[in-house]
């Protein structure tokens, strides 16, 4: 396990909640539930090996309307702990035997994400070595009679250590200093780059629910028939990026990456299953598009209980992956799920609808508050945007009104209202800068008042 990840896993529940509070307003019960679940992962690692495998994660169901923070809590939790994370919609899956995606594909996608995550970390760790190798290859290109820079991941055929290369009259060191000082950035060199892949080899499987098979076949074909390279003349600054990426990839041990990614998925993976209420309920003789809802639940059951899923990186066990499910459950209820699946989600938390007070806090308190985002965006155009506290109150009140008279989409309504409020400023910013604009209650009402009062316009615009 990487050191940064091990440091985040020992966070106390109180600290986890405090971190979530930086970005998410309210929903204390849900934050406490995920904080305890995360801390239990650390506690499990302290248990003797014999009992460690017997302790399974306590999966969670979040119940609440859209836009109240269910997805954001799970996403922030994964980002905080650097855990492999994937968000899926239960309604996109069908039971085995029907056209569509099978539920095991979520684990394969999670493994793909984990491999990319660990590979990126390893490339960053190899940054210094890759930079040194890239510098030597660029000098080879820049010096008179220099070699060509190959695009092969294994490095050029005549690749030599830096100390083995000739240094004629100190010319190499002079070029090195010029390269460091940026004096050669605009000089052109010729590098060998890989040609982009054409159409996938195995397109025959598309549309019949075999996306994973198609992907695996294409991966195998690409290894049997590696991409060709072609010469390309680029400036030194662009050549640096191309060669640095190639050198970093060459230095990364993919066997080590795969082993680490698999360990992270199996021990610290997080799967967020949204719209679980869409597959709740029994068939009861119904037919049509809902015919496989209970089948999807039964296919989910082995994953949540703990099973082994074959992937292109080898078998992956799901016994200790944390599953967080969510849904509005307006029509169906958690009790409409099959009993076996209910038993695998022992923790249930209800997220409260957002009030005007919550909207005010969402607009001002989080570190990524919407008002701050727009201030920074327009600040790039030298437009100083200021929101008065009274204007924020009016914005929150209007958002509540629109949610009450139309579909309640929670905090997402604020984004719609803010875009409409600042539409004119955003368009004219380059022409009126530098300037200062103060958003007051009158400013808000002049641009949104008529829209909110006109129910027909509200339905289509806000």
N, C-alpha and C positions, 0 to 999 in steps of 0.2 A: 504494500500500500504506500502511495506517495506521501511524503511528509506533510505538504499543505493539507491534504485530505484528512490525515490522522489528527491534525490540530483542530479541524472544524468538527469532527465527530464527537469530541469531548465537551462540546458546549453544553452548559446547563439549560434546563427548560426555561428558566427566567431570562437568560441571555438570548435564547432562540426567539422568544416572544418579543423581546426588546428589538431584535433585528427586524422581525416582521413588522413591528409597529412603525419602523422608519418609512415603510412604503404602503402599508395597508391600514386603513382606518377601521376601528371597531372589530367585531367578530372575535371577541376574546375567547369564547368556547372553542372555536375551530383552531385558533392559534395554540391554545393549551393542548388540544388533542394531538396536533402534529408535533408539537414540541416534546411531548411525552413519548410519542412513537419514535422520534429521532433519538432521544436520550436512551431509550430501551435498546437501540442498536449498539450504542457504546457499552451499555451494561452487559449485553450478551457477549461482547468480545472479551469481557473480563472473566467470564465463566469458564470453568475447565472444559477441555475439548469434548469430554464425554457427554456433558449435558448441553453444550453449546448448540449442537445440531438438533436437539429436541425442542429448543425454544423458537417458536415461530412468530413472525411479526403480527401485530394486532391491526388488521386492515380497517380502514375508515370509510364511512359513507357521509358525505356532506350534503345536507338537504337545504335548498334555498333557491330563490328566484335568480334569474340571470343578472349578471352585472353587480353582484354583491361581494365578489372577491374569492370565489371558490378556486378558480384556476390560478389566480395570482398567488394565493397562499402556497399551493403546491409548487408552482414555478420558482418562487422566491426561495422556498425551502431547498429545492434541488440546487439552485445557483449558490446558495449559502454554503452548502456542504460539498459542492462540486461532485454531486452524485449523478450518474447517468439517469436522464429523465426523458420521458416521452409522454405526450398527451394524445389520446385517441378518443374517438367518438364511438360509443357502443353501437349506435345505429348504423354504422358503416360496415358492420360485420354480419356474416350469415353463417348458419350452421353448416357443418361439413355435408357436402352433397348438393348444396345450392350454389348458383353463380354468385360470386362475390369474394370478399377477403375472408380468410380464416383467421381466428383469433390468435393463433400462434405467431402470425406475422408481426404482431406488436413486439414480441420478444426478439425476433430477428432484427427488427428496426432498432430496438434499444441497444442490441449488441453492435450494430453498425455505428450508432452514435457514440458508443463508448470507445470503440476502436479509434474513431476520428478524434475524440477528445484526448485520449492518451497519446496518440501520435502527435498531435499539436503540442502537447506538453513536452514530449521528448525532443521535438524539433527545436523548441524554445531552449531546452536545456543544452542542446548541442550548438547553440547559436555562435559561441565563440570559435569553436573548432570549424564550424561551417564557414564562418566569416573569414578565417585564416586561409582555408582551402580556396574559397572564392577569390580572395585577393590574389593568390598565386596564379590562378587560372586566368584572371583578367590581365595580369602582368604578362603572362605568356602571349596573350592576344595583342597587347599594346606594343610590346617590344618588336623591333624589326625582325622579320622572319619567324614571328611567334607561331605557336601551334593553334589549331582550331579548337574551340571549346565544344566538346561533344555534348549531346543531350542525353546520353545514356545514363540511367540511374547508377550504374556501376562506375561512372567516371570515364574519362577518355582512355583509349587503349594505351597511350604513351604517358599516362599520368605518373608523375614522379614526386617524391617529397620535395619540399621547398629547398632543403639544404643540398639536394642533388642537382639542382638546376644551375646552369652557368651564370656567372655574374661578370659581365664584360665592362671593365673600366667604371664600375659603380653605376652603370646606366640603369640597372634594375632598381637600385635604391633611390635614384633620382625620380624614376617613374613612380615608385611606391609613395614617395613624399607628395608628388603632384596628385596622385590618386587620393591620398588622405585629405589634401587641401581642396579637393573638388575641382581642380584645374582641368581634369580630363573628362568631366561629366558629359560634355557635348560631343566628344569624339566618337566616331562610329567604329564598331567592331563587328565581326561576323561570328555568330554562334549557331550551333545546331539545336533546333527546337523540335519537339515532337509534333507530328501532325495530329490534328484533332480527329477523334473517331467519327466515323460516318454513321449510317443507320445501324441500330442494334442488330446483331446477328439473328437473334431468336424472336423476331417480332410475331411469329406464328401464334404464340401463346397469349398475346395481349387480348383482354376482354373476356377471358374465360376463367378468371379467378386464379391464374397461375403466375402472378407478377413476380413472386419470389423465385420460381423456377426459371423464368425468363432472365431475371437478373443474374442468377448463379451461372446459367449457361453462357451469358454474355461475358461474365467475368472470366470463366474458364477459356472461352474463345480468345479473349484479349491477351491472355497469358500464352496461349499457343501461337498466336499471331501478334507479336508485339508491334506497337505503333512505329511507323517509320519516322525518320528525322529528315529535316530539310534545312538548308542554310538560310539564315536571316540576318540582315544588317540592322543593328539597333545601336542606340547611344549607350555609353558606358553605364549611366545611371539605371537604365532599363536592363542591361545585361547583368548588372549586379544582382537585381531582384531575381532574374531567371536562374542564374547560376547558384545563388544562395539557397533557393528553394530546392534545387536539384541536389546540392551538397548535403543539405540537412536531411533530405530523404535517404540519401546514400548511407549516412551515418546511423540512422535509426534502425534498431534491431526489431524487426516486425514480429518475431516470435515472442520477444519480451513484451512488446506492445499488446499482442493478442492475449497473452497470459494475464497481464495486469487488467486489461479491459474486461475479460471474463470474470476475474475475481471481483471487480467493482460491480458488475451487473448482478452477480449472484449474491453478494453480501450487502450491497448498498444501492441497488437499482430501485428506481421509483417510477411506477406506472400510474398515470392519472387517467381514469376512464370516465369521460364525460357522457352525459345523456343516458345514464344507466336506466332512468325511468322509462326511456323509449323502448326498452326491451323487457320491461316488467310486465307481468300479467300472464295468464294462461290462455292457451289457444281456444279452448271451449268450442271446437268445431268450426272456428273461423278459417277462412282461406284468404288468399290474396297476399299482399306484401307483408303482412304481419305473421305469416304462417310459420316463420322460423324464429320468432322471438324467444320462446322457451328453449329452443335448440341452441341459440347463442348463449343463453345462461348456462346450459349444461356443458357447452364447450369451454366457457370461461372457468367453470368450476375446477378442472384439473390444474389450470395455471395458478389459480389462487390457492388451491390446496397444496400445491407443490408437485411439479412434474419436470420432465426433461425434454427440452425443445431442441431439435436438431437445427443447427445453423451452419453457415459456410465456414465458421471459425471453430466448429466442434460443438458437442452437446452443451447446453446451458441449463442449469437447474434453477427453478423458480421458487424453491422452498422459502428463501429468505428475502425475496423481492417484496417491497412494501407497495401494496395496491391502495390507492385512494380513489374512490368512486364518487361521483357527484351527479346531481339531477335536481330539477325543480320539484318533481313529484307532486304536481298539481292534481293530476287525474289518478295516476297509479300511486301506490304507497310502497315503502320498503317491504311491507308485509306481503305485497303481491309478487315479490321475487320467490323463486323456488326455495324451499326451506334450507337445502344444502348450501346455497349461495348466501342466504341470510346469515347462516352460522359462521361463514368465513369473513364477514364484515361485522365484528362484534362492537365496534365503536361507531356511534352515530351522533353527529352534531348538527344542529340546525342553525343556519345563518340567517340573521334578521334582515328584513328589508331596510333600505337606507332611508333616513329621514332628512329633512332640510338641514339639521345640525350636522349630520354626517357629510352632506354635500359641501357645506362650508369648510369642514375640516379637510375633505379630499382636495378641494381647490387650493388650500394654503399650507397644510402641515407636512405631507409626505415629501421626501427628498426629490421625488420626481413629479411634484405637483404640476397640474396643467398650467396654472398661471405662470409658474417659473419656466416651463417649457416654451411658452409663447414669448416670454420676455427674452429668453436666450435666442430664440429663432429670429425675432425682429431686431434684437441687439446686433446681430450680424449685419444688418442693413443700417446700423447707427440710428435706430428708432428706439427711444427710451420709453418703454411701455410701463405704466403704473396702474395698479388696481387698488381702488380705495376699499376699505373694509365694507362700506355700505354697498358698493357695487357687487362685491362677492356675495353678500346676503341676497341681493336681488337675483343674481344668477342662480343661486341655490334654490330660491323660491320658484323661479320660472321652470327649472328642471323638475322640481317636484310636481308642479301643475301639469306639465306635459306628460309625465309618467302616470299621473292619476287619470288623465283624460284619454290617453292612448295606451299602447302596450308598454308595460313597465320594463324597461331595459336597464334599470339601475344606474350605476355610475357611468355607463357608456353614453347616457344622454348628455352628460356634461361635455363630452368631446364634440357632439353634434352642435350643441348650443355655442360653444366657444368658436368653432369654425365659422358659424354663421355670423357671430358677433364681430369677428376680426377679419371677415372676408375682404372688406374694402381696404383696410389698412394693409393687409398682406399683399394685395394686388398693387397698391400705390407706393409701398414702402421705398423702392429704389428711387422714385421720383421726388419724394417729399423729405428724404433724409438729408442732413441730420435734423431730428425733431424730437419732441417729447409729447406723448399722448397719455392723457389721464383718463382711465375708464371709470366713470362715475355712474351713479344710478340713472341719471338722465341719459347718459350715453347708451347704457344697456337698453333702457325702455325705448329710445328712439329707433333702435335697430331690431329689437326683438318683440316689443310690446304688441304690435299689430299681428305678428305671426302667431303669438301665443293666444291672443283673443280670437282669432279666426280659426275655428276648429278644422275647417277643410284644409287651410294652408299648413296648419300644424301637422296634420296627418301625413302630408307629403314632404314637407321641408324639414321638420324637426323630429 
